[in-house]
Amino acid sequence: MESYTQDVQFFGNYTPEELLKKFGSPLYVYNEKIIRRQMKRVAGILPNHRFTSNFSIKTNSNLTILKMANEEGLNCDAMSPGEIFVLKKAGFPSDHIFYVSNNVSEEEMKYALDAGVVVSVDSLPQLEMFGRICPGGKLSVRLNPGVGAGHHEKVVTAGKKTKFGIAAQDIPQVLEIAKKYDLHIIGINQHIGSLFMDYTPYLEAIKHFLIYAESFDELEFMDFGGGFGTPYHKLAGEQEFDMENFKVELDKLLSDWKKETGKDVLFKMEPGRYIVAEGGVLLGQAYSVKENYGHKYVGTDIGMNVLIRPELYDSWHDVEIYRDGKPVVDGPKDIYSVVGNICESGDIVAKDRELPVVKENDVVCVLDAGAYGYSMCSNYNNRLRPAEVMINNQGEAVLIRRRDTYEDLVRGFEV
């Protein structure tokens, strides 16, 4: 593939240059058709079962995208009171929000309970806390199946070396605490990790999870987690997550379990970045091209404050170069490190990449930035956070979050 954005007509009726001129640089750009396509895919994973697919607001918290998720019939999960607040603003009813807590205060847990959402706890002390503040209440328990998966150790959220969940061996203690406070465990949940392209470990974790479910008599739902992978190396031909075969194998696994146990609970899943990653790109300007001691650099305004994934996880994002409204795909190439404008040596978007020969004022397009892009932005170095724009189904660009102003940098201070 020479240009993903050109192949899918990502920018609708515009060129990247036109978008930057109108909305400023850098700029997050989303494509409604792609995002809704992904939402429909995950909503239909288990058509033969009672099922909901949860949108993870931590991947992208833009209100417009959250409203789209609600329109497409997705539920959602939240990790903080702020996420619950924003999800309600997006129109999600309380019973479509699942609060997955992690090391929270009584105040935070009470906020979730007062909001009327189902709470998940992920440790025995947090289960005790729930019992003290809500005796007789209903809740879910996050279990750690001892199996993890993911592209980097920092995104593996289950297994024997992670902070998340209650170890399966502690289920008897869970039941004791629940009895002590007359608690009703109506759900169990897990999440083994993020960005796995091979679904085999995920199915294996679900098999273990179904065995653990037999310990709980009042189950109304099971949340298998998720984290389906996105082909971040798509320009090199990386294939998509094999959703179709995954659906077939998962359907058989769950159908067999229901026949064996006679249980018919609601199944939940958290596809994570799969929903929004490919539907967003990050545009910036190349302001300098230079060589330092044999290493060539493309200096851009895409700093680590705007996209921190490469610095935080050593993550790969494909990069396209646009010039005069078209992607540069032919001609000579060279090896560059694409870097940002932050005063940090680690401020690198893409290291030692073969790219078309870059010129000053070219547009740099970072692919697959729709998930964990803007949601992890900061004002580090007092840089302004960019605007967000949606290319709607008619190909028009709609501003869905304005760019920061300098006044925003001091808005929270008491002066």
ROVEXLUM-315396 format. One record per residue (C-alpha): residue number from 0; z, x, y. Coordinates in Angstrom, 1 decimal. Last residue first. Example, Ala and Ser with C-alpha at 12.3 -4.5 7.8 and 13.67 -1.06 7.14 Angstrom:
2
    nr       zz       xx       yy
     1      7.1     13.7     -1.1
     0      7.8     12.3     -4.5
END
This chain:
415
    nr       zz       xx       yy
   414     40.1     -4.5     35.0
   413     41.0     -6.1     31.7
   412     38.1     -5.0     29.5
   411     36.1     -7.3     27.3
   410     33.0     -7.5     29.6
   409     32.7     -3.8     30.1
   408     29.7     -3.0     27.9
   407     28.3     -6.5     28.4
   406     27.7     -5.6     32.0
   405     25.3     -2.9     30.9
   404     23.2     -5.7     29.4
   403     22.8     -6.3     25.7
   402     19.4     -7.6     24.4
   401     19.2    -11.3     23.9
   400     19.4    -13.0     20.5
   399     17.0    -15.5     19.0
   398     14.0    -14.7     21.2
   397     11.0    -16.6     19.8
   396      7.7    -14.8     19.0
   395      4.9    -17.1     18.0
   394      3.0    -16.8     14.7
   393      3.1    -20.6     14.0
   392      5.6    -20.2     11.3
   391      7.9    -18.4     13.6
   390      8.0    -14.7     14.5
   389     11.7    -14.4     15.2
   388     13.1    -11.9     17.8
   387     16.3    -10.0     18.0
   386     17.3     -8.1     21.1
   385     18.8     -4.6     20.9
   384     22.4     -3.4     21.2
   383     22.9     -1.3     24.3
   382     24.0      2.3     24.0
   381     27.5      3.1     25.2
   380     27.4      6.3     23.1
   379     28.3      3.9     20.2
   378     27.6      0.3     21.2
   377     27.4     -0.9     17.6
   376     25.0     -2.4     15.1
   375     26.2     -3.2     11.6
   374     25.0     -6.9     11.6
   373     21.8     -5.7     13.4
   372     20.7     -3.8     10.3
   371     22.7     -4.8      7.2
   370     19.8     -6.9      6.0
   369     16.6     -7.5      8.0
   368     15.7     -3.8      8.2
   367     13.2     -3.7      5.4
   366     10.7     -1.6      7.3
   365     11.2      0.8     10.2
   364      8.3      0.6     12.7
   363      7.8      3.5     15.1
   362      5.5      2.7     18.0
   361      3.5      5.6     19.3
   360      4.4      6.7     22.9
   359      4.3     10.4     22.1
   358      1.9     11.1     19.2
   357      2.6     11.1     15.4
   356      0.3     12.7     12.8
   355      0.4     10.2     10.0
   354      3.7     10.5      8.1
   353      5.1     12.6      5.3
   352      8.8     12.3      5.6
   351     11.3     15.1      5.9
   350     14.3     12.9      6.8
   349     14.0      9.2      7.9
   348     16.3      7.5     10.4
   347     18.4     10.6     11.3
   346     21.4     10.6     13.6
   345     23.4     12.9     11.4
   344     23.4     15.6     14.0
   343     25.2     13.2     16.4
   342     24.6     12.6     20.1
   341     22.6      9.5     19.6
   340     18.9      9.2     20.6
   339     17.3      8.8     17.2
   338     15.6     10.9     14.6
   337     12.4     10.7     12.5
   336     12.2     13.9     10.4
   335      8.6     14.9     10.2
   334      6.1     16.3      7.6
   333      2.4     16.0      8.6
   332     -0.6     13.8      8.0
   331     -4.2     13.9      8.9
   330     -6.4     10.8      9.2
   329     -6.1      7.3      8.1
   328     -3.1      4.8      8.0
   327     -2.1      4.5     11.7
   326     -1.0      0.9     12.0
   325     -2.8     -1.1     14.7
   324     -1.9     -2.3     18.2
   323     -3.1      0.8     20.1
   322     -0.9      3.0     17.9
   321      1.5      2.0     15.2
   320      3.4      4.3     12.8
   319      5.0      2.9      9.7
   318      8.3      4.0      8.2
   317      9.8      3.1      4.8
   316     13.6      2.9      4.8
   315     15.7      5.1      2.4
   314     19.4      5.0      2.5
   313     21.6      8.0      2.7
   312     24.5      5.5      2.6
   311     26.1      5.8      6.0
   310     23.5      7.8      7.9
   309     20.5      5.9      6.5
   308     22.3      2.6      6.8
   307     23.4      3.1     10.5
   306     20.5      1.2     12.2
   305     21.1      0.4     15.9
   304     24.1      2.7     16.5
   303     22.3      5.3     14.4
   302     19.7      5.6     17.1
   301     16.2      4.1     17.1
   300     15.2      5.3     20.6
   299     12.9      7.8     19.0
   298     12.4     11.6     18.7
   297      9.9     12.6     16.0
   296     10.9     15.9     14.7
   295      9.1     18.9     13.1
   294     11.0     21.6     11.3
   293      9.7     25.2     11.5
   292     12.4     26.6     13.7
   291     12.5     23.5     15.9
   290      9.2     21.6     16.4
   289      8.7     18.7     18.7
   288      7.4     15.1     19.1
   287      9.0     13.1     21.9
   286      9.4      9.6     23.1
   285      8.4      7.7     19.9
   284      9.3      4.1     20.6
   283     11.1      1.6     18.5
   282     10.6     -1.4     16.2
   281     13.0     -2.5     13.5
   280     11.8     -4.7     10.7
   279     13.1     -8.0      9.2
   278     11.9    -10.3      6.5
   277     12.1     -7.7      3.8
   276     15.9     -7.4      4.0
   275     16.6    -11.2      4.5
   274     17.1    -12.9      1.1
   273     17.3     -9.9     -1.2
   272     20.1     -8.5      1.0
   271     22.7    -10.5     -0.8
   270     21.7    -12.6     -3.9
   269     25.2    -14.2     -4.1
   268     25.3    -16.5     -7.1
   267     27.2    -19.7     -8.0
   266     27.3    -21.7    -11.2
   265     29.0    -25.2    -11.1
   264     30.8    -25.9    -14.4
   263     29.6    -27.8    -17.5
   262     31.8    -26.8    -20.4
   261     31.0    -27.8    -24.0
   260     32.0    -24.2    -25.0
   259     29.2    -23.2    -27.4
   258     26.5    -25.4    -25.8
   257     27.5    -24.3    -22.3
   256     27.4    -20.7    -23.4
   255     23.9    -21.0    -24.9
   254     22.6    -22.6    -21.7
   253     24.1    -19.9    -19.6
   252     22.5    -17.0    -21.6
   251     19.2    -18.9    -21.9
   250     19.0    -19.5    -18.1
   249     19.9    -15.9    -17.4
   248     17.1    -14.6    -19.6
   247     14.5    -16.9    -18.0
   246     15.7    -16.3    -14.4
   245     15.7    -12.5    -14.9
   244     12.1    -12.7    -16.2
   243     11.0    -14.5    -13.1
   242     13.1    -12.5    -10.6
   241     11.8     -9.1    -11.6
   240     13.0     -7.3     -8.4
   239      9.9     -6.2     -6.5
   238      7.7     -3.3     -7.5
   237      7.7      0.1     -5.8
   236      4.2      1.0     -4.8
   235      4.8      4.0     -2.6
   234      4.6      1.9      0.6
   233      7.2     -0.4     -1.2
   232      9.9      2.2     -1.3
   231     12.6     -0.1     -0.1
   230     11.8     -2.5     -2.9
   229     14.8     -4.9     -2.4
   228     17.5     -5.2     -5.1
   227     19.5     -8.2     -6.1
   226     23.1     -8.0     -4.9
   225     24.7    -10.7     -7.0
   224     28.0    -12.4     -7.4
   223     28.5    -14.3    -10.7
   222     30.5    -17.2     -9.0
   221     32.0    -19.6    -11.5
   220     32.8    -23.2    -10.7
   219     35.1    -26.1    -11.5
   218     37.5    -24.2    -13.8
   217     40.7    -26.0    -14.7
   216     41.5    -24.4    -18.1
   215     41.2    -20.7    -17.3
   214     41.3    -18.1    -20.1
   213     37.9    -19.1    -21.4
   212     36.3    -17.9    -18.2
   211     37.1    -14.3    -19.2
   210     34.4    -14.6    -22.0
   209     31.9    -15.9    -19.5
   208     32.6    -12.9    -17.2
   207     31.9    -10.4    -20.0
   206     28.5    -12.0    -20.5
   205     28.0    -12.0    -16.7
   204     28.7     -8.3    -16.5
   203     26.0     -7.7    -19.2
   202     23.5     -9.8    -17.2
   201     24.2     -7.7    -14.1
   200     23.9     -4.5    -16.1
   199     20.4     -5.6    -17.3
   198     19.1     -6.7    -13.9
   197     17.4     -3.4    -13.1
   196     16.6     -3.3     -9.4
   195     20.2     -3.1     -8.3
   194     20.8     -3.2     -4.5
   193     24.4     -4.1     -4.3
   192     27.4     -4.1     -6.6
   191     29.4     -5.8     -9.4
   190     30.5     -9.0     -7.6
   189     32.9    -11.3     -9.3
   188     34.2    -14.8     -9.0
   187     36.6    -17.3    -10.7
   186     37.0    -20.9     -9.7
   185     39.3    -23.9    -10.0
   184     42.5    -21.9    -10.4
   183     45.1    -24.6     -9.7
   182     48.4    -23.2     -8.4
   181     51.8    -24.6     -9.5
   180     53.5    -21.7     -7.6
   179     55.1    -20.0    -10.7
   178     52.3    -21.3    -13.0
   177     49.7    -19.5    -10.8
   176     51.8    -16.3    -10.9
   175     52.0    -16.4    -14.7
   174     48.2    -17.1    -15.0
   173     47.4    -14.1    -12.9
   172     49.8    -12.0    -14.9
   171     47.9    -12.9    -18.1
   170     44.6    -12.1    -16.3
   169     45.8     -8.5    -15.6
   168     43.6     -6.9    -18.3
   167     40.6     -8.3    -16.6
   166     41.3     -6.1    -13.6
   165     41.7     -8.0    -10.4
   164     39.0     -7.6     -7.8
   163     37.7     -4.9     -5.4
   162     39.1     -1.5     -4.6
   161     36.6      0.4     -6.7
   160     36.7      3.1     -9.4
   159     36.9      1.3    -12.7
   158     34.0     -1.0    -12.3
   157     33.1     -3.4     -9.5
   156     31.9     -3.3     -6.0
   155     29.3     -0.5     -6.1
   154     28.0     -0.3     -2.5
   153     29.8      3.0     -1.6
   152     28.8      4.6     -4.8
   151     25.1      4.3     -3.9
   150     22.1      2.4     -5.4
   149     24.2     -0.2     -7.1
   148     25.9     -1.3    -10.3
   147     29.5     -1.8    -11.7
   146     31.1     -2.9    -14.9
   145     34.8     -3.2    -15.4
   144     34.7     -7.0    -15.1
   143     36.7     -7.0    -11.8
   142     37.9    -10.5    -11.3
   141     38.1    -12.4     -8.0
   140     40.3    -15.5     -8.3
   139     39.5    -18.9     -6.9
   138     41.7    -21.4     -5.2
   137     43.4    -24.8     -5.3
   136     46.9    -25.3     -3.9
   135     50.1    -26.4     -5.5
   134     52.0    -23.9     -3.3
   133     49.9    -23.0     -0.2
   132     51.7    -20.3      1.9
   131     53.8    -18.8     -0.9
   130     51.2    -19.2     -3.6
   129     48.5    -17.6     -1.4
   128     50.7    -14.6     -0.8
   127     51.4    -14.2     -4.5
   126     47.7    -14.3     -5.2
   125     47.3    -11.6     -2.5
   124     49.9     -9.5     -4.2
   123     48.0    -10.0     -7.6
   122     44.7     -8.9     -6.1
   121     41.3    -10.3     -5.2
   120     42.0    -13.7     -3.8
   119     39.2    -16.3     -3.3
   118     39.7    -19.2     -0.9
   117     37.9    -22.5     -0.8
   116     37.2    -23.7      2.7
   115     39.1    -26.4      4.6
   114     39.3    -24.6      7.9
   113     43.1    -24.8      7.7
   112     42.8    -22.8      4.4
   111     40.6    -20.2      6.0
   110     42.9    -19.8      9.0
   109     45.9    -19.7      6.7
   108     44.4    -16.7      4.9
   107     43.9    -14.9      8.2
   106     47.5    -15.5      9.3
   105     48.9    -14.5      6.0
   104     47.1    -11.2      6.4
   103     44.1    -10.0      4.5
   102     43.4     -7.3      1.9
   101     40.0     -8.7      0.7
   100     39.2    -12.4      1.0
    99     36.1    -14.1     -0.4
    98     35.9    -17.3      1.6
    97     33.4    -19.7      0.1
    96     31.6    -22.0      2.6
    95     29.6    -25.0      1.4
    94     32.7    -27.2      1.2
    93     33.5    -26.5      4.8
    92     30.2    -27.9      6.0
    91     27.6    -25.4      7.2
    90     26.2    -26.3     10.7
    89     25.5    -22.9     12.2
    88     28.7    -23.2     14.3
    87     30.5    -23.6     11.0
    86     29.0    -20.4      9.8
    85     30.0    -18.6     13.0
    84     33.7    -19.6     12.6
    83     33.8    -18.8      8.9
    82     32.3    -15.4      9.7
    81     34.9    -14.8     12.4
    80     37.7    -15.8     10.0
    79     36.5    -13.0      7.7
    78     34.7    -12.3      4.4
    77     32.4    -15.3      4.2
    76     30.2    -16.8      1.5
    75     27.3    -19.2      2.0
    74     25.7    -22.3      0.5
    73     21.9    -22.5      0.5
    72     20.0    -25.7      0.9
    71     16.9    -24.4      2.8
    70     18.2    -26.0      6.0
    69     21.5    -24.2      5.7
    68     19.7    -20.9      5.2
    67     17.5    -21.6      8.3
    66     20.7    -22.4     10.3
    65     22.0    -19.0      9.3
    64     18.8    -17.3     10.4
    63     19.1    -18.9     13.8
    62     22.8    -18.0     14.1
    61     22.1    -14.3     13.5
    60     24.8    -13.1     11.1
    59     22.7    -10.9      8.8
    58     23.8     -9.1      5.7
    57     27.5    -10.0      6.4
    56     26.5    -13.7      6.3
    55     26.0    -13.5      2.5
    54     23.9    -16.6      1.7
    53     25.2    -18.3     -1.4
    52     22.9    -19.7     -4.1
    51     24.2    -22.9     -5.6
    50     23.8    -24.2     -9.2
    49     24.3    -27.1    -11.5
    48     21.9    -26.1    -14.2
    47     18.3    -26.5    -15.3
    46     16.9    -25.3    -11.9
    45     18.7    -22.0    -12.1
    44     17.1    -19.5     -9.7
    43     15.6    -22.1     -7.4
    42     17.7    -21.6     -4.3
    41     17.0    -17.8     -4.7
    40     13.3    -18.3     -4.4
    39     13.5    -20.8     -1.6
    38     15.5    -18.5      0.5
    37     13.0    -15.6     -0.1
    36     10.1    -17.8      1.0
    35     12.2    -18.9      4.1
    34     12.7    -15.2      5.0
    33      9.0    -14.3      4.6
    32      7.7    -17.3      6.6
    31     10.2    -16.8      9.4
    30      9.4    -13.2     10.1
    29     12.0    -11.1     11.8
    28     11.8     -8.5     14.6
    27     14.6     -6.3     15.7
    26     13.8     -4.4     18.9
    25     14.3     -0.9     20.3
    24     12.9     -1.3     22.8
    23     12.4     -4.2     25.2
    22     11.6     -7.9     24.7
    21      8.1     -8.3     26.4
    20      6.8     -4.8     26.3
    19      8.3     -4.2     22.9
    18      6.6     -7.3     21.5
    17      3.3     -6.4     23.0
    16      3.4     -2.9     21.6
    15      4.2     -4.3     18.1
    14      1.0     -6.4     18.3
    13      1.3    -10.2     18.6
    12      0.0    -13.4     17.2
    11      2.0    -13.1     13.9
    10      3.9     -9.8     13.8
     9      4.2     -9.7     10.0
     8      0.6    -10.2      9.1
     7      1.6     -9.7      5.4
     6     -0.9     -6.9      4.8
     5     -0.4     -5.5      8.3
     4      3.3     -5.3      8.0
     3      3.1     -3.6      4.6
     2      0.7     -0.9      5.7
     1     -1.0      1.5      3.3
     0      0.0      0.0      0.0
END
